[in-house]
Amino acid sequence: MLQKFNNLMDYIEAHLTEEISGKDISKIVGISDYHFKRMFSYMAGMSLNDYIKNRRLSVANVELIKGARVTDISYEYGFQSIEGFSRAFRELVY
């Protein structure tokens, strides 16, 4: 199971700019999306969705530091608006 968990983490890192579906998760870890998310929350202390959002924001932050445009980065990492992107950053910081 640990290897499957690591495979999922690799998959998430490789697909941060894409939608990651429950079907993808189930296929990689071999258990239902529902059960895996519960197990992940217990092990990581945060939901899988929060983990993915935090990883997206972390990588987006690096790109912003390198000079990328906020508009481009916010849409690339799946945020529907610049305001949503900014709100997510504020929530992460506080």
mmCIF file as gemmi writes it, N, C-alpha and C atoms, coordinates in Angstrom:
data_model
loop_
_atom_site.group_PDB
_atom_site.id
_atom_site.type_symbol
_atom_site.label_atom_id
_atom_site.label_alt_id
_atom_site.label_comp_id
_atom_site.label_asym_id
_atom_site.label_entity_id
_atom_site.label_seq_id
_atom_site.pdbx_PDB_ins_code
_atom_site.Cartn_x
_atom_site.Cartn_y
_atom_site.Cartn_z
_atom_site.occupancy
_atom_site.B_iso_or_equiv
_atom_site.pdbx_formal_charge
_atom_site.auth_seq_id
_atom_site.auth_asym_id
_atom_site.pdbx_PDB_model_num
ATOM 1 N N . MET Axp A 1 ? 0.822 -1.197 0 1 0 ? 1 A 1
ATOM 2 C CA . MET Axp A 1 ? 0 0 0 1 0 ? 1 A 1
ATOM 3 C C . MET Axp A 1 ? 0.864 1.26 0 1 0 ? 1 A 1
ATOM 4 N N . LEU Axp A 2 ? 1.984 1.202 0.709 1 0 ? 2 A 1
ATOM 5 C CA . LEU Axp A 2 ? 2.866 2.36 0.755 1 0 ? 2 A 1
ATOM 6 C C . LEU Axp A 2 ? 3.396 2.71 -0.634 1 0 ? 2 A 1
ATOM 7 N N . GLN Axp A 3 ? 3.713 1.699 -1.433 1 0 ? 3 A 1
ATOM 8 C CA . GLN Axp A 3 ? 4.18 1.95 -2.793 1 0 ? 3 A 1
ATOM 9 C C . GLN Axp A 3 ? 3.087 2.622 -3.629 1 0 ? 3 A 1
ATOM 10 N N . LYS Axp A 4 ? 1.859 2.184 -3.454 1 0 ? 4 A 1
ATOM 11 C CA . LYS Axp A 4 ? 0.744 2.8 -4.187 1 0 ? 4 A 1
ATOM 12 C C . LYS Axp A 4 ? 0.543 4.248 -3.738 1 0 ? 4 A 1
ATOM 13 N N . PHE Axp A 5 ? 0.707 4.487 -2.448 1 0 ? 5 A 1
ATOM 14 C CA . PHE Axp A 5 ? 0.617 5.841 -1.919 1 0 ? 5 A 1
ATOM 15 C C . PHE Axp A 5 ? 1.697 6.722 -2.555 1 0 ? 5 A 1
ATOM 16 N N . ASN Axp A 6 ? 2.922 6.214 -2.63 1 0 ? 6 A 1
ATOM 17 C CA . ASN Axp A 6 ? 4.013 6.956 -3.268 1 0 ? 6 A 1
ATOM 18 C C . ASN Axp A 6 ? 3.737 7.193 -4.747 1 0 ? 6 A 1
ATOM 19 N N . ASN Axp A 7 ? 3.16 6.183 -5.414 1 0 ? 7 A 1
ATOM 20 C CA . ASN Axp A 7 ? 2.805 6.343 -6.824 1 0 ? 7 A 1
ATOM 21 C C . ASN Axp A 7 ? 1.787 7.462 -7.001 1 0 ? 7 A 1
ATOM 22 N N . LEU Axp A 8 ? 0.83 7.543 -6.076 1 0 ? 8 A 1
ATOM 23 C CA . LEU Axp A 8 ? -0.169 8.61 -6.154 1 0 ? 8 A 1
ATOM 24 C C . LEU Axp A 8 ? 0.483 9.973 -5.952 1 0 ? 8 A 1
ATOM 25 N N . MET Axp A 9 ? 1.405 10.081 -4.997 1 0 ? 9 A 1
ATOM 26 C CA . MET Axp A 9 ? 2.09 11.358 -4.771 1 0 ? 9 A 1
ATOM 27 C C . MET Axp A 9 ? 2.865 11.785 -6.023 1 0 ? 9 A 1
ATOM 28 N N . ASP Axp A 10 ? 3.507 10.822 -6.684 1 0 ? 10 A 1
ATOM 29 C CA . ASP Axp A 10 ? 4.211 11.114 -7.933 1 0 ? 10 A 1
ATOM 30 C C . ASP Axp A 10 ? 3.231 11.577 -9.007 1 0 ? 10 A 1
ATOM 31 N N . TYR Axp A 11 ? 2.082 10.908 -9.069 1 0 ? 11 A 1
ATOM 32 C CA . TYR Axp A 11 ? 1.058 11.27 -10.053 1 0 ? 11 A 1
ATOM 33 C C . TYR Axp A 11 ? 0.56 12.693 -9.803 1 0 ? 11 A 1
ATOM 34 N N . ILE Axp A 12 ? 0.299 13.015 -8.551 1 0 ? 12 A 1
ATOM 35 C CA . ILE Axp A 12 ? -0.177 14.361 -8.212 1 0 ? 12 A 1
ATOM 36 C C . ILE Axp A 12 ? 0.847 15.405 -8.629 1 0 ? 12 A 1
ATOM 37 N N . GLU Axp A 13 ? 2.11 15.169 -8.311 1 0 ? 13 A 1
ATOM 38 C CA . GLU Axp A 13 ? 3.165 16.121 -8.682 1 0 ? 13 A 1
ATOM 39 C C . GLU Axp A 13 ? 3.248 16.314 -10.196 1 0 ? 13 A 1
ATOM 40 N N . ALA Axp A 14 ? 3.072 15.244 -10.934 1 0 ? 14 A 1
ATOM 41 C CA . ALA Axp A 14 ? 3.178 15.314 -12.399 1 0 ? 14 A 1
ATOM 42 C C . ALA Axp A 14 ? 1.942 15.935 -13.052 1 0 ? 14 A 1
ATOM 43 N N . HIS Axp A 15 ? 0.835 16.012 -12.312 1 0 ? 15 A 1
ATOM 44 C CA . HIS Axp A 15 ? -0.418 16.486 -12.897 1 0 ? 15 A 1
ATOM 45 C C . HIS Axp A 15 ? -1.029 17.66 -12.122 1 0 ? 15 A 1
ATOM 46 N N . LEU Axp A 16 ? -0.207 18.476 -11.513 1 0 ? 16 A 1
ATOM 47 C CA . LEU Axp A 16 ? -0.716 19.586 -10.707 1 0 ? 16 A 1
ATOM 48 C C . LEU Axp A 16 ? -1.541 20.586 -11.515 1 0 ? 16 A 1
ATOM 49 N N . THR Axp A 17 ? -1.27 20.713 -12.786 1 0 ? 17 A 1
ATOM 50 C CA . THR Axp A 17 ? -2.008 21.686 -13.6 1 0 ? 17 A 1
ATOM 51 C C . THR Axp A 17 ? -3.25 21.074 -14.239 1 0 ? 17 A 1
ATOM 52 N N . GLU Axp A 18 ? -3.552 19.834 -13.899 1 0 ? 18 A 1
ATOM 53 C CA . GLU Axp A 18 ? -4.704 19.153 -14.469 1 0 ? 18 A 1
ATOM 54 C C . GLU Axp A 18 ? -5.707 18.8 -13.379 1 0 ? 18 A 1
ATOM 55 N N . GLU Axp A 19 ? -6.911 18.462 -13.794 1 0 ? 19 A 1
ATOM 56 C CA . GLU Axp A 19 ? -7.915 17.975 -12.854 1 0 ? 19 A 1
ATOM 57 C C . GLU Axp A 19 ? -7.526 16.561 -12.43 1 0 ? 19 A 1
ATOM 58 N N . ILE Axp A 20 ? -7.537 16.298 -11.147 1 0 ? 20 A 1
ATOM 59 C CA . ILE Axp A 20 ? -7.218 14.972 -10.621 1 0 ? 20 A 1
ATOM 60 C C . ILE Axp A 20 ? -8.517 14.383 -10.092 1 0 ? 20 A 1
ATOM 61 N N . SER Axp A 21 ? -8.993 13.359 -10.759 1 0 ? 21 A 1
ATOM 62 C CA . SER Axp A 21 ? -10.31 12.817 -10.431 1 0 ? 21 A 1
ATOM 63 C C . SER Axp A 21 ? -10.23 11.658 -9.437 1 0 ? 21 A 1
ATOM 64 N N . GLY Axp A 22 ? -11.362 11.388 -8.812 1 0 ? 22 A 1
ATOM 65 C CA . GLY Axp A 22 ? -11.461 10.239 -7.923 1 0 ? 22 A 1
ATOM 66 C C . GLY Axp A 22 ? -11.193 8.944 -8.659 1 0 ? 22 A 1
ATOM 67 N N . LYS Axp A 23 ? -11.566 8.897 -9.93 1 0 ? 23 A 1
ATOM 68 C CA . LYS Axp A 23 ? -11.318 7.713 -10.752 1 0 ? 23 A 1
ATOM 69 C C . LYS Axp A 23 ? -9.811 7.481 -10.905 1 0 ? 23 A 1
ATOM 70 N N . ASP Axp A 24 ? -9.06 8.555 -11.12 1 0 ? 24 A 1
ATOM 71 C CA . ASP Axp A 24 ? -7.598 8.452 -11.222 1 0 ? 24 A 1
ATOM 72 C C . ASP Axp A 24 ? -7.009 7.914 -9.923 1 0 ? 24 A 1
ATOM 73 N N . ILE Axp A 25 ? -7.489 8.458 -8.809 1 0 ? 25 A 1
ATOM 74 C CA . ILE Axp A 25 ? -6.989 8.042 -7.495 1 0 ? 25 A 1
ATOM 75 C C . ILE Axp A 25 ? -7.261 6.562 -7.262 1 0 ? 25 A 1
ATOM 76 N N . SER Axp A 26 ? -8.499 6.15 -7.516 1 0 ? 26 A 1
ATOM 77 C CA . SER Axp A 26 ? -8.88 4.747 -7.309 1 0 ? 26 A 1
ATOM 78 C C . SER Axp A 26 ? -8.032 3.807 -8.155 1 0 ? 26 A 1
ATOM 79 N N . LYS Axp A 27 ? -7.78 4.22 -9.387 1 0 ? 27 A 1
ATOM 80 C CA . LYS Axp A 27 ? -6.99 3.391 -10.302 1 0 ? 27 A 1
ATOM 81 C C . LYS Axp A 27 ? -5.555 3.215 -9.783 1 0 ? 27 A 1
ATOM 82 N N . ILE Axp A 28 ? -4.99 4.258 -9.251 1 0 ? 28 A 1
ATOM 83 C CA . ILE Axp A 28 ? -3.6 4.212 -8.794 1 0 ? 28 A 1
ATOM 84 C C . ILE Axp A 28 ? -3.449 3.456 -7.479 1 0 ? 28 A 1
ATOM 85 N N . VAL Axp A 29 ? -4.323 3.727 -6.515 1 0 ? 29 A 1
ATOM 86 C CA . VAL Axp A 29 ? -4.16 3.126 -5.19 1 0 ? 29 A 1
ATOM 87 C C . VAL Axp A 29 ? -4.912 1.812 -5.017 1 0 ? 29 A 1
ATOM 88 N N . GLY Axp A 30 ? -5.833 1.52 -5.906 1 0 ? 30 A 1
ATOM 89 C CA . GLY Axp A 30 ? -6.518 0.235 -5.864 1 0 ? 30 A 1
ATOM 90 C C . GLY Axp A 30 ? -7.633 0.116 -4.843 1 0 ? 30 A 1
ATOM 91 N N . ILE Axp A 31 ? -8.048 1.239 -4.267 1 0 ? 31 A 1
ATOM 92 C CA . ILE Axp A 31 ? -9.213 1.247 -3.386 1 0 ? 31 A 1
ATOM 93 C C . ILE Axp A 31 ? -10.097 2.42 -3.793 1 0 ? 31 A 1
ATOM 94 N N . SER Axp A 32 ? -11.284 2.465 -3.253 1 0 ? 32 A 1
ATOM 95 C CA . SER Axp A 32 ? -12.211 3.525 -3.646 1 0 ? 32 A 1
ATOM 96 C C . SER Axp A 32 ? -11.669 4.902 -3.262 1 0 ? 32 A 1
ATOM 97 N N . ASP Axp A 33 ? -12.081 5.871 -4.046 1 0 ? 33 A 1
ATOM 98 C CA . ASP Axp A 33 ? -11.713 7.259 -3.801 1 0 ? 33 A 1
ATOM 99 C C . ASP Axp A 33 ? -12.131 7.662 -2.385 1 0 ? 33 A 1
ATOM 100 N N . TYR Axp A 34 ? -13.328 7.302 -1.986 1 0 ? 34 A 1
ATOM 101 C CA . TYR Axp A 34 ? -13.861 7.647 -0.669 1 0 ? 34 A 1
ATOM 102 C C . TYR Axp A 34 ? -12.968 7.105 0.45 1 0 ? 34 A 1
ATOM 103 N N . HIS Axp A 35 ? -12.647 5.825 0.382 1 0 ? 35 A 1
ATOM 104 C CA . HIS Axp A 35 ? -11.831 5.224 1.443 1 0 ? 35 A 1
ATOM 105 C C . HIS Axp A 35 ? -10.407 5.772 1.452 1 0 ? 35 A 1
ATOM 106 N N . PHE Axp A 36 ? -9.854 5.995 0.268 1 0 ? 36 A 1
ATOM 107 C CA . PHE Axp A 36 ? -8.5 6.538 0.231 1 0 ? 36 A 1
ATOM 108 C C . PHE Axp A 36 ? -8.471 7.94 0.819 1 0 ? 36 A 1
ATOM 109 N N . LYS Axp A 37 ? -9.441 8.771 0.479 1 0 ? 37 A 1
ATOM 110 C CA . LYS Axp A 37 ? -9.454 10.14 1.008 1 0 ? 37 A 1
ATOM 111 C C . LYS Axp A 37 ? -9.553 10.142 2.53 1 0 ? 37 A 1
ATOM 112 N N . ARG Axp A 38 ? -10.342 9.24 3.083 1 0 ? 38 A 1
ATOM 113 C CA . ARG Axp A 38 ? -10.443 9.137 4.55 1 0 ? 38 A 1
ATOM 114 C C . ARG Axp A 38 ? -9.103 8.707 5.15 1 0 ? 38 A 1
ATOM 115 N N . MET Axp A 39 ? -8.47 7.732 4.528 1 0 ? 39 A 1
ATOM 116 C CA . MET Axp A 39 ? -7.179 7.249 5.013 1 0 ? 39 A 1
ATOM 117 C C . MET Axp A 39 ? -6.118 8.354 4.891 1 0 ? 39 A 1
ATOM 118 N N . PHE Axp A 40 ? -6.13 9.055 3.772 1 0 ? 40 A 1
ATOM 119 C CA . PHE Axp A 40 ? -5.172 10.135 3.556 1 0 ? 40 A 1
ATOM 120 C C . PHE Axp A 40 ? -5.333 11.21 4.627 1 0 ? 40 A 1
ATOM 121 N N . SER Axp A 41 ? -6.564 11.601 4.891 1 0 ? 41 A 1
ATOM 122 C CA . SER Axp A 41 ? -6.817 12.631 5.909 1 0 ? 41 A 1
ATOM 123 C C . SER Axp A 41 ? -6.281 12.21 7.267 1 0 ? 41 A 1
ATOM 124 N N . TYR Axp A 42 ? -6.477 10.969 7.596 1 0 ? 42 A 1
ATOM 125 C CA . TYR Axp A 42 ? -5.986 10.449 8.875 1 0 ? 42 A 1
ATOM 126 C C . TYR Axp A 42 ? -4.459 10.49 8.92 1 0 ? 42 A 1
ATOM 127 N N . MET Axp A 43 ? -3.821 10.054 7.842 1 0 ? 43 A 1
ATOM 128 C CA . MET Axp A 43 ? -2.351 9.969 7.813 1 0 ? 43 A 1
ATOM 129 C C . MET Axp A 43 ? -1.688 11.332 7.684 1 0 ? 43 A 1
ATOM 130 N N . ALA Axp A 44 ? -2.267 12.218 6.877 1 0 ? 44 A 1
ATOM 131 C CA . ALA Axp A 44 ? -1.616 13.488 6.567 1 0 ? 44 A 1
ATOM 132 C C . ALA Axp A 44 ? -2.09 14.649 7.444 1 0 ? 44 A 1
ATOM 133 N N . GLY Axp A 45 ? -3.214 14.477 8.11 1 0 ? 45 A 1
ATOM 134 C CA . GLY Axp A 45 ? -3.724 15.571 8.928 1 0 ? 45 A 1
ATOM 135 C C . GLY Axp A 45 ? -4.412 16.654 8.125 1 0 ? 45 A 1
ATOM 136 N N . MET Axp A 46 ? -4.674 16.395 6.87 1 0 ? 46 A 1
ATOM 137 C CA . MET Axp A 46 ? -5.411 17.324 6.002 1 0 ? 46 A 1
ATOM 138 C C . MET Axp A 46 ? -6.066 16.499 4.903 1 0 ? 46 A 1
ATOM 139 N N . SER Axp A 47 ? -7.064 17.078 4.286 1 0 ? 47 A 1
ATOM 140 C CA . SER Axp A 47 ? -7.742 16.351 3.22 1 0 ? 47 A 1
ATOM 141 C C . SER Axp A 47 ? -6.844 16.263 1.986 1 0 ? 47 A 1
ATOM 142 N N . LEU Axp A 48 ? -7.12 15.295 1.14 1 0 ? 48 A 1
ATOM 143 C CA . LEU Axp A 48 ? -6.364 15.16 -0.104 1 0 ? 48 A 1
ATOM 144 C C . LEU Axp A 48 ? -6.555 16.398 -0.97 1 0 ? 48 A 1
ATOM 145 N N . ASN Axp A 49 ? -7.765 16.938 -1.003 1 0 ? 49 A 1
ATOM 146 C CA . ASN Axp A 49 ? -8.014 18.154 -1.785 1 0 ? 49 A 1
ATOM 147 C C . ASN Axp A 49 ? -7.2 19.329 -1.264 1 0 ? 49 A 1
ATOM 148 N N . ASP Axp A 50 ? -7.091 19.465 0.06 1 0 ? 50 A 1
ATOM 149 C CA . ASP Axp A 50 ? -6.262 20.536 0.617 1 0 ? 50 A 1
ATOM 150 C C . ASP Axp A 50 ? -4.793 20.324 0.287 1 0 ? 50 A 1
ATOM 151 N N . TYR Axp A 51 ? -4.342 19.073 0.343 1 0 ? 51 A 1
ATOM 152 C CA . TYR Axp A 51 ? -2.952 18.778 -0.014 1 0 ? 51 A 1
ATOM 153 C C . TYR Axp A 51 ? -2.672 19.189 -1.456 1 0 ? 51 A 1
ATOM 154 N N . ILE Axp A 52 ? -3.568 18.81 -2.365 1 0 ? 52 A 1
ATOM 155 C CA . ILE Axp A 52 ? -3.373 19.142 -3.775 1 0 ? 52 A 1
ATOM 156 C C . ILE Axp A 52 ? -3.39 20.658 -3.967 1 0 ? 52 A 1
ATOM 157 N N . LYS Axp A 53 ? -4.323 21.339 -3.309 1 0 ? 53 A 1
ATOM 158 C CA . LYS Axp A 53 ? -4.39 22.799 -3.422 1 0 ? 53 A 1
ATOM 159 C C . LYS Axp A 53 ? -3.109 23.436 -2.893 1 0 ? 53 A 1
ATOM 160 N N . ASN Axp A 54 ? -2.622 22.967 -1.762 1 0 ? 54 A 1
ATOM 161 C CA . ASN Axp A 54 ? -1.394 23.523 -1.185 1 0 ? 54 A 1
ATOM 162 C C . ASN Axp A 54 ? -0.185 23.274 -2.084 1 0 ? 54 A 1
ATOM 163 N N . ARG Axp A 55 ? -0.112 22.105 -2.697 1 0 ? 55 A 1
ATOM 164 C CA . ARG Axp A 55 ? 0.994 21.822 -3.622 1 0 ? 55 A 1
ATOM 165 C C . ARG Axp A 55 ? 0.917 22.74 -4.835 1 0 ? 55 A 1
ATOM 166 N N . ARG Axp A 56 ? -0.287 22.934 -5.357 1 0 ? 56 A 1
ATOM 167 C CA . ARG Axp A 56 ? -0.465 23.84 -6.504 1 0 ? 56 A 1
ATOM 168 C C . ARG Axp A 56 ? -0.023 25.247 -6.147 1 0 ? 56 A 1
ATOM 169 N N . LEU Axp A 57 ? -0.426 25.711 -4.974 1 0 ? 57 A 1
ATOM 170 C CA . LEU Axp A 57 ? -0.046 27.053 -4.549 1 0 ? 57 A 1
ATOM 171 C C . LEU Axp A 57 ? 1.454 27.169 -4.327 1 0 ? 57 A 1
ATOM 172 N N . SER Axp A 58 ? 2.063 26.14 -3.803 1 0 ? 58 A 1
ATOM 173 C CA . SER Axp A 58 ? 3.504 26.15 -3.57 1 0 ? 58 A 1
ATOM 174 C C . SER Axp A 58 ? 4.28 26.253 -4.887 1 0 ? 58 A 1
ATOM 175 N N . VAL Axp A 59 ? 3.892 25.433 -5.843 1 0 ? 59 A 1
ATOM 176 C CA . VAL Axp A 59 ? 4.575 25.463 -7.142 1 0 ? 59 A 1
ATOM 177 C C . VAL Axp A 59 ? 4.277 26.775 -7.865 1 0 ? 59 A 1
ATOM 178 N N . ALA Axp A 60 ? 3.035 27.261 -7.763 1 0 ? 60 A 1
ATOM 179 C CA . ALA Axp A 60 ? 2.67 28.534 -8.381 1 0 ? 60 A 1
ATOM 180 C C . ALA Axp A 60 ? 3.492 29.671 -7.782 1 0 ? 60 A 1
ATOM 181 N N . ASN Axp A 61 ? 3.727 29.625 -6.479 1 0 ? 61 A 1
ATOM 182 C CA . ASN Axp A 61 ? 4.524 30.651 -5.813 1 0 ? 61 A 1
ATOM 183 C C . ASN Axp A 61 ? 5.938 30.708 -6.385 1 0 ? 61 A 1
ATOM 184 N N . VAL Axp A 62 ? 6.528 29.551 -6.611 1 0 ? 62 A 1
ATOM 185 C CA . VAL Axp A 62 ? 7.873 29.5 -7.202 1 0 ? 62 A 1
ATOM 186 C C . VAL Axp A 62 ? 7.867 30.15 -8.577 1 0 ? 62 A 1
ATOM 187 N N . GLU Axp A 63 ? 6.839 29.859 -9.358 1 0 ? 63 A 1
ATOM 188 C CA . GLU Axp A 63 ? 6.762 30.449 -10.703 1 0 ? 63 A 1
ATOM 189 C C . GLU Axp A 63 ? 6.551 31.957 -10.642 1 0 ? 63 A 1
ATOM 190 N N . LEU Axp A 64 ? 5.776 32.425 -9.675 1 0 ? 64 A 1
ATOM 191 C CA . LEU Axp A 64 ? 5.579 33.866 -9.515 1 0 ? 64 A 1
ATOM 192 C C . LEU Axp A 64 ? 6.879 34.551 -9.134 1 0 ? 64 A 1
ATOM 193 N N . ILE Axp A 65 ? 7.638 33.928 -8.257 1 0 ? 65 A 1
ATOM 194 C CA . ILE Axp A 65 ? 8.934 34.486 -7.859 1 0 ? 65 A 1
ATOM 195 C C . ILE Axp A 65 ? 9.864 34.602 -9.066 1 0 ? 65 A 1
ATOM 196 N N . LYS Axp A 66 ? 9.739 33.649 -9.98 1 0 ? 66 A 1
ATOM 197 C CA . LYS Axp A 66 ? 10.574 33.669 -11.186 1 0 ? 66 A 1
ATOM 198 C C . LYS Axp A 66 ? 10.079 34.688 -12.216 1 0 ? 66 A 1
ATOM 199 N N . GLY Axp A 67 ? 8.943 35.353 -11.922 1 0 ? 67 A 1
ATOM 200 C CA . GLY Axp A 67 ? 8.475 36.418 -12.802 1 0 ? 67 A 1
ATOM 201 C C . GLY Axp A 67 ? 7.266 36.096 -13.657 1 0 ? 67 A 1
ATOM 202 N N . ALA Axp A 68 ? 6.648 34.971 -13.451 1 0 ? 68 A 1
ATOM 203 C CA . ALA Axp A 68 ? 5.456 34.625 -14.226 1 0 ? 68 A 1
ATOM 204 C C . ALA Axp A 68 ? 4.313 35.572 -13.867 1 0 ? 68 A 1
ATOM 205 N N . ARG Axp A 69 ? 3.388 35.737 -14.783 1 0 ? 69 A 1
ATOM 206 C CA . ARG Axp A 69 ? 2.237 36.613 -14.565 1 0 ? 69 A 1
ATOM 207 C C . ARG Axp A 69 ? 1.19 35.919 -13.704 1 0 ? 69 A 1
ATOM 208 N N . VAL Axp A 70 ? 0.612 36.659 -12.771 1 0 ? 70 A 1
ATOM 209 C CA . VAL Axp A 70 ? -0.391 36.113 -11.859 1 0 ? 70 A 1
ATOM 210 C C . VAL Axp A 70 ? -1.567 35.539 -12.643 1 0 ? 70 A 1
ATOM 211 N N . THR Axp A 71 ? -2.026 36.246 -13.642 1 0 ? 71 A 1
ATOM 212 C CA . THR Axp A 71 ? -3.165 35.77 -14.437 1 0 ? 71 A 1
ATOM 213 C C . THR Axp A 71 ? -2.866 34.414 -15.055 1 0 ? 71 A 1
ATOM 214 N N . ASP Axp A 72 ? -1.716 34.283 -15.67 1 0 ? 72 A 1
ATOM 215 C CA . ASP Axp A 72 ? -1.348 33.024 -16.321 1 0 ? 72 A 1
ATOM 216 C C . ASP Axp A 72 ? -1.262 31.881 -15.313 1 0 ? 72 A 1
ATOM 217 N N . ILE Axp A 73 ? -0.62 32.139 -14.204 1 0 ? 73 A 1
ATOM 218 C CA . ILE Axp A 73 ? -0.413 31.102 -13.197 1 0 ? 73 A 1
ATOM 219 C C . ILE Axp A 73 ? -1.733 30.692 -12.549 1 0 ? 73 A 1
ATOM 220 N N . SER Axp A 74 ? -2.585 31.653 -12.258 1 0 ? 74 A 1
ATOM 221 C CA . SER Axp A 74 ? -3.85 31.316 -11.591 1 0 ? 74 A 1
ATOM 222 C C . SER Axp A 74 ? -4.688 30.378 -12.443 1 0 ? 74 A 1
ATOM 223 N N . TYR Axp A 75 ? -4.753 30.618 -13.734 1 0 ? 75 A 1
ATOM 224 C CA . TYR Axp A 75 ? -5.532 29.736 -14.609 1 0 ? 75 A 1
ATOM 225 C C . TYR Axp A 75 ? -4.816 28.414 -14.878 1 0 ? 75 A 1
ATOM 226 N N . GLU Axp A 76 ? -3.503 28.462 -14.972 1 0 ? 76 A 1
ATOM 227 C CA . GLU Axp A 76 ? -2.741 27.23 -15.228 1 0 ? 76 A 1
ATOM 228 C C . GLU Axp A 76 ? -2.939 26.21 -14.106 1 0 ? 76 A 1
ATOM 229 N N . TYR Axp A 77 ? -3.04 26.689 -12.874 1 0 ? 77 A 1
ATOM 230 C CA . TYR Axp A 77 ? -3.176 25.789 -11.734 1 0 ? 77 A 1
ATOM 231 C C . TYR Axp A 77 ? -4.625 25.56 -11.307 1 0 ? 77 A 1
ATOM 232 N N . GLY Axp A 78 ? -5.554 25.876 -12.212 1 0 ? 78 A 1
ATOM 233 C CA . GLY Axp A 78 ? -6.944 25.477 -12.029 1 0 ? 78 A 1
ATOM 234 C C . GLY Axp A 78 ? -7.827 26.406 -11.229 1 0 ? 78 A 1
ATOM 235 N N . PHE Axp A 79 ? -7.385 27.619 -10.962 1 0 ? 79 A 1
ATOM 236 C CA . PHE Axp A 79 ? -8.241 28.561 -10.254 1 0 ? 79 A 1
ATOM 237 C C . PHE Axp A 79 ? -9.117 29.279 -11.271 1 0 ? 79 A 1
ATOM 238 N N . GLN Axp A 80 ? -10.372 29.486 -10.913 1 0 ? 80 A 1
ATOM 239 C CA . GLN Axp A 80 ? -11.341 30.054 -11.848 1 0 ? 80 A 1
ATOM 240 C C . GLN Axp A 80 ? -11.174 31.556 -12.041 1 0 ? 80 A 1
ATOM 241 N N . SER Axp A 81 ? -10.503 32.195 -11.103 1 0 ? 81 A 1
ATOM 242 C CA . SER Axp A 81 ? -10.31 33.642 -11.198 1 0 ? 81 A 1
ATOM 243 C C . SER Axp A 81 ? -9.063 34.041 -10.422 1 0 ? 81 A 1
ATOM 244 N N . ILE Axp A 82 ? -8.611 35.244 -10.677 1 0 ? 82 A 1
ATOM 245 C CA . ILE Axp A 82 ? -7.467 35.764 -9.925 1 0 ? 82 A 1
ATOM 246 C C . ILE Axp A 82 ? -7.865 35.964 -8.465 1 0 ? 82 A 1
ATOM 247 N N . GLU Axp A 83 ? -9.116 36.353 -8.235 1 0 ? 83 A 1
ATOM 248 C CA . GLU Axp A 83 ? -9.597 36.546 -6.866 1 0 ? 83 A 1
ATOM 249 C C . GLU Axp A 83 ? -9.572 35.226 -6.093 1 0 ? 83 A 1
ATOM 250 N N . GLY Axp A 84 ? -9.989 34.128 -6.734 1 0 ? 84 A 1
ATOM 251 C CA . GLY Axp A 84 ? -9.951 32.814 -6.087 1 0 ? 84 A 1
ATOM 252 C C . GLY Axp A 84 ? -8.524 32.391 -5.774 1 0 ? 84 A 1
ATOM 253 N N . PHE Axp A 85 ? -7.627 32.677 -6.689 1 0 ? 85 A 1
ATOM 254 C CA . PHE Axp A 85 ? -6.215 32.374 -6.499 1 0 ? 85 A 1
ATOM 255 C C . PHE Axp A 85 ? -5.659 33.17 -5.316 1 0 ? 85 A 1
ATOM 256 N N . SER Axp A 86 ? -5.968 34.466 -5.269 1 0 ? 86 A 1
ATOM 257 C CA . SER Axp A 86 ? -5.499 35.319 -4.175 1 0 ? 86 A 1
ATOM 258 C C . SER Axp A 86 ? -6.076 34.873 -2.843 1 0 ? 86 A 1
ATOM 259 N N . ARG Axp A 87 ? -7.362 34.514 -2.839 1 0 ? 87 A 1
ATOM 260 C CA . ARG Axp A 87 ? -8.011 34.053 -1.607 1 0 ? 87 A 1
ATOM 261 C C . ARG Axp A 87 ? -7.338 32.779 -1.101 1 0 ? 87 A 1
ATOM 262 N N . ALA Axp A 88 ? -7.033 31.866 -2.013 1 0 ? 88 A 1
ATOM 263 C CA . ALA Axp A 88 ? -6.376 30.607 -1.623 1 0 ? 88 A 1
ATOM 264 C C . ALA Axp A 88 ? -5.002 30.892 -1.027 1 0 ? 88 A 1
ATOM 265 N N . PHE Axp A 89 ? -4.257 31.832 -1.605 1 0 ? 89 A 1
ATOM 266 C CA . PHE Axp A 89 ? -2.948 32.198 -1.049 1 0 ? 89 A 1
ATOM 267 C C . PHE Axp A 89 ? -3.096 32.776 0.35 1 0 ? 89 A 1
ATOM 268 N N . ARG Axp A 90 ? -4.074 33.67 0.533 1 0 ? 90 A 1
ATOM 269 C CA . ARG Axp A 90 ? -4.284 34.265 1.857 1 0 ? 90 A 1
ATOM 270 C C . ARG Axp A 90 ? -4.634 33.208 2.887 1 0 ? 90 A 1
ATOM 271 N N . GLU Axp A 91 ? -5.486 32.253 2.51 1 0 ? 91 A 1
ATOM 272 C CA . GLU Axp A 91 ? -5.871 31.19 3.432 1 0 ? 91 A 1
ATOM 273 C C . GLU Axp A 91 ? -4.664 30.331 3.806 1 0 ? 91 A 1
ATOM 274 N N . LEU Axp A 92 ? -3.773 30.105 2.857 1 0 ? 92 A 1
ATOM 275 C CA . LEU Axp A 92 ? -2.585 29.297 3.11 1 0 ? 92 A 1
ATOM 276 C C . LEU Axp A 92 ? -1.646 30.008 4.078 1 0 ? 92 A 1
ATOM 277 N N . VAL Axp A 93 ? -1.504 31.3 3.917 1 0 ? 93 A 1
ATOM 278 C CA . VAL Axp A 93 ? -0.594 32.085 4.752 1 0 ? 93 A 1
ATOM 279 C C . VAL Axp A 93 ? -1.123 32.222 6.17 1 0 ? 93 A 1
ATOM 280 N N . TYR Axp A 94 ? -2.41 32.418 6.31 1 0 ? 94 A 1
ATOM 281 C CA . TYR Axp A 94 ? -3 32.641 7.646 1 0 ? 94 A 1
ATOM 282 C C . TYR Axp A 94 ? -3.504 31.339 8.144 1 0 ? 94 A 1
